Amino acid sequence: MPIETATLVIVAALFVLMLAGIPLGVVTLTVSVATALAYFGPAGMGLVGRQIVGVLENYSFVAVPLFVLMASLMERAGVGHDLFDAMSLFSGRLRGGVAVQTIAVAVLMAAMAGVIGGEIMMLGLIALPQMLRLGYDRKLSMGAICAGGSLATLIPPSIVMVVYGVTANVSIGALFLGGVLPGLMLAAFYVAYILVRVRLNPALAPAPAAERAEITAADKRAALRGIAIPLLVVATVLGSIYAGVAAVTEAAAIGVAGALVAAAARKKLDLATVLGASRQTFATVGSIIWLIIGAVSFVGIYNLIGGQDFMRGLIRGLDLPPLGIVLVMMGILMLLGTFMEWIAILLITVPIFSPVIADLPFPSVGGADAVKVWFGVLVTINIQVYFLSPPFGPACFFLNSVTPPEITLQEIFASVLPFIALQVLGLALCVIFPDIILFLPRVLGG
């Protein structure tokens, strides 16, 4: 069967199986096995196994469960509550201060988490009830929580970047550095949007005096003491990576040790905490592993039958300038984000996109290594858009799982639309001005 026909059949099979409600990891694994048997006979099963083992034995993947465990321990130790209380120091007399405070906490939690699910649910349980009680607009409150929580995709240590780095053979440390400024830029966009909205329409947020009465001076001092160790953990993890003292995997292990110390300091280190964090880690990583197995086997078998060369030729045959090809790829990622899991999107598209991008000339970006880092962060920002975008934006589902019954999923999707626009703006700026991404990797030698 010609590769063109085989591609159409494979894509059709993927869509049919996904529409039947079969989990994506099972879908991609099933299609890869069927393709391998059709092209290589019984020997194809061995090829499927080798594709899976070749990726799962990558040492850098060990960082994924370690970062998830670190985030779970921090969450169960109550660090989120302390951060939220401490950030009240900076809300001051600002109208809309609790919403701004939520974004600030989200940035700090992103530096401890690497995944968005727990962070968004934590903010939904802590920040949302307070904002609703104080009289904040529901859509503004929910949009701030979803958008702020999604920053964990971009701000290191990001599990999305770990998976991208392993798949594209790009320095994960350089990707981490490249994500810092775009992540802070998007956080600043969210804060500016909130402040402008509440200034134009004061009814969206209460008078500042109502917010200030929530926490006493003694509470604020206690909160600041409570966050000292967690912030030290973050500084140690990221500092060890950027200083070249530890690789990403070793730094993740340091983070787990630091999270245990933080839990002990807050008198929350007990068997229930460790077992609960371990169960959450197994559940999260288990779902990720199944997606990896399916996607990697699918891509590997497709490449063996000539799919990668076909797709590269198809992309190069578009007769577009290099920047135009980047925009096409961004569009494809956004389209896939409407019906596919983020990890499957990365594992299916990155092996095809990354070599093409590395071969294209981008004088304003630099050499092939710089181009790979730049493109990797662009993909990560695109994945962040996916986390908010209807109809399957995971961030909205995470928040909906902890909201009061009267708040509908449709209302949450409506609340994130302005923030999606800000994300797309941030993505466009990073395409036009690559130094937003590449400044820190170049300065710090990532």
Long-range contacts (C-beta under 8 A, 24 or more apart in sequence): 1-38, 3-305, 3-306, 3-307, 3-310, 4-310, 6-35, 6-305, 6-307, 7-307, 7-310, 10-35, 10-302, 18-339, 18-340, 23-290, 24-291, 24-294, 24-340, 24-341, 24-344, 25-287, 25-290, 25-291, 25-292, 25-293, 25-294, 25-295, 25-344, 26-290, 26-294, 27-294, 28-291, 28-294, 28-295, 28-297, 28-298, 28-344, 28-348, 29-293, 29-294, 29-297, 29-298, 31-298, 32-294, 32-297, 32-298, 32-300, 32-301, 32-302, 33-297, 35-301, 35-302, 35-305, 36-301, 39-301, 39-304, 39-305, 40-304, 44-301, 47-300, 47-301, 47-304, 48-297, 48-300, 48-301, 50-300, 51-296, 51-297, 51-299, 51-300, 51-301, 52-293, 52-296, 52-297, 52-300, 54-296, 54-300, 55-166, 55-167, 55-292, 55-296, 56-289, 56-292, 56-293, 56-296, 58-166, 59-249, 60-162, 60-165, 60-166, 60-172, 60-247, 60-248, 60-249, 61-162, 61-166, 62-249, 62-252, 63-157, 63-159, 63-162, 63-172, 63-248, 63-249, 63-251, 63-252, 64-159, 64-162, 64-163, 64-285, 64-288, 65-281, 65-285, 66-249, 66-252, 66-253, 66-255, 66-256, 67-113, 67-114, 67-115, 67-157, 67-159, 67-162, 67-252, 67-255, 68-114, 68-115, 68-159, 68-280, 68-281, 68-284, 68-285, 69-256, 69-259, 69-277, 69-278, 69-281, 70-112, 70-113, 70-114, 70-233, 70-237, 70-252, 70-255, 70-256, 70-258, 70-259, 71-112, 71-113, 71-114, 71-115, 71-118, 71-119, 72-118, 72-276, 72-277, 72-278, 72-280, 72-281, 73-256, 73-259, 73-260, 73-262, 73-263, 73-273, 73-274, 73-277, 74-109, 74-112, 74-113, 74-230, 74-233, 74-259, 74-262, 74-263, 75-118, 75-119, 75-122, 75-277, 76-263, 76-268, 76-273, 76-276, 76-277, 77-259, 77-262, 77-263, 77-266, 77-268, 77-269, 77-273, 78-266, 78-268, 79-109, 79-112, 79-226, 79-227, 79-230, 79-262, 79-266, 80-105, 80-109, 80-119, 80-122, 80-123, 80-126, 81-126, 82-223, 82-226, 82-227, 82-230, 82-266, 83-108, 83-109, 83-227, 83-230, 84-126, 84-127, 85-215, 85-219, 85-220, 85-222, 85-223, 85-226, 86-220, 86-223, 86-224, 86-226, 86-227, 88-211, 88-214, 88-215, 88-220, 88-223, 89-220, 89-223, 89-224, 91-208, 91-211, 91-212, 92-208, 92-212, 93-208, 93-212, 94-195, 94-208, 95-195, 95-198, 95-199, 95-202, 95-205, 95-206, 95-207, 95-208, 96-136, 96-194, 96-195, 96-197, 96-198, 96-204, 96-205, 97-208, 97-211, 98-127, 98-130, 98-131, 98-134, 98-136, 98-205, 98-211, 99-131, 99-136, 99-140, 99-141, 99-144, 99-194, 99-198, 99-205, 100-191, 100-194, 100-195, 101-127, 102-127, 102-131, 102-141, 102-144, 102-145, 102-148, 103-144, 103-147, 103-148, 103-187, 103-190, 103-191, 103-194, 104-187, 105-148, 106-145, 106-148, 106-149, 106-151, 106-152, 106-187, 107-148, 107-151, 107-155, 107-183, 107-184, 107-187, 108-231, 108-234, 109-149, 109-152, 110-151, 110-152, 110-154, 110-155, 110-183, 111-155, 111-156, 111-157, 111-234, 111-238, 112-230, 112-233, 112-234, 112-255, 113-152, 114-152, 114-156, 114-157, 114-158, 114-159, 114-162, 115-152, 115-159, 115-284, 116-149, 116-150, 116-152, 116-153, 116-387, 116-394, 116-395, 116-398, 117-284, 117-394, 117-398, 118-280, 119-149, 119-152, 120-145, 120-146, 120-149, 120-150, 120-395, 120-398, 120-399, 121-398, 121-399, 121-401, 121-402, 123-148, 123-149, 124-398, 124-399, 124-401, 124-402, 124-403, 125-402, 128-399, 128-402, 128-403, 130-214, 132-404, 134-206, 134-210, 134-211, 135-205, 135-206, 135-210, 136-204, 136-205, 136-206, 137-203, 137-204, 137-205, 138-407, 138-411, 138-415, 139-411, 139-414, 139-415, 140-194, 140-197, 140-198, 140-204, 140-205, 140-415, 141-415, 142-399, 142-403, 142-407, 142-411, 142-412, 142-415, 142-416, 143-415, 143-416, 143-417, 143-418, 143-419, 144-190, 144-194, 144-419, 145-399, 146-388, 146-393, 146-395, 146-396, 146-399, 146-412, 146-415, 146-416, 146-419, 147-186, 147-190, 147-388, 147-416, 147-419, 147-422, 147-423, 148-187, 148-190, 149-395, 149-398, 149-399, 150-384, 150-387, 150-388, 150-395, 151-183, 151-186, 151-187, 151-384, 153-380, 153-383, 153-384, 153-387, 154-179, 154-182, 154-183, 154-186, 154-377, 154-380, 154-381, 154-384, 155-179, 155-180, 155-183, 155-184, 156-180, 156-238, 156-241, 157-237, 157-238, 157-241, 157-248, 157-251, 157-252, 157-255, 158-380, 160-342, 160-346, 160-380, 160-383, 161-376, 161-377, 161-380, 162-248, 163-292, 163-343, 163-346, 163-347, 164-346, 164-350, 164-376, 164-379, 164-380, 165-376, 167-346, 167-347, 167-350, 167-351, 167-354, 168-350, 168-351, 168-354, 168-372, 168-376, 170-354, 170-369, 170-372, 170-373, 170-376, 171-369, 171-373, 171-446, 172-248, 173-241, 173-242, 173-247, 173-248, 173-446, 174-369, 174-373, 174-441, 174-446, 175-373, 175-376, 175-377, 175-380, 176-238, 176-241, 176-242, 176-248, 176-446, 177-242, 177-440, 177-441, 177-444, 177-446, 178-373, 178-374, 178-376, 178-377, 178-437, 178-438, 178-440, 178-441, 178-446, 179-377, 179-380, 179-437, 180-440, 181-436, 181-437, 181-439, 181-440, 182-377, 182-381, 182-426, 182-430, 182-436, 182-437, 185-426, 185-429, 185-436, 186-381, 186-384, 186-422, 186-423, 186-426, 189-422, 189-425, 189-426, 190-419, 190-422, 193-418, 193-419, 193-422, 226-266, 229-258, 229-261, 229-262, 229-265, 230-262, 232-258, 233-258, 233-259, 233-261, 233-262, 242-444, 242-446, 288-343, 291-341, 291-343, 291-344, 291-347, 292-343, 292-347, 294-344, 295-343, 295-344, 295-346, 295-347, 295-348, 296-347, 298-348, 299-347, 299-348, 299-351, 303-351, 308-351, 308-352, 311-352, 312-352, 312-355, 312-356, 315-352, 315-353, 315-356, 316-356, 322-360, 322-361, 322-362, 323-362, 323-431, 325-356, 325-357, 325-360, 326-357, 326-375, 326-378, 326-431, 327-431, 329-353, 329-357, 330-378, 330-382, 330-427, 330-431, 333-379, 333-382, 333-383, 333-386, 334-382, 334-385, 334-386, 334-389, 337-382, 337-383, 337-385, 337-386, 337-389, 338-389, 338-391, 338-392, 339-392, 342-383, 342-386, 342-387, 342-394, 345-383, 345-386, 346-379, 346-383, 350-379, 353-379, 362-434, 364-434, 365-434, 365-438, 366-438, 370-434, 370-438, 370-441, 370-442, 373-437, 373-438, 373-441, 373-446, 374-430, 374-434, 374-437, 374-438, 377-430, 377-437, 378-427, 378-430, 378-431, 378-437, 381-423, 381-426, 381-427, 381-430, 382-427, 384-423, 385-420, 385-423, 385-424, 385-427, 388-416, 388-419, 388-420, 388-423, 389-420
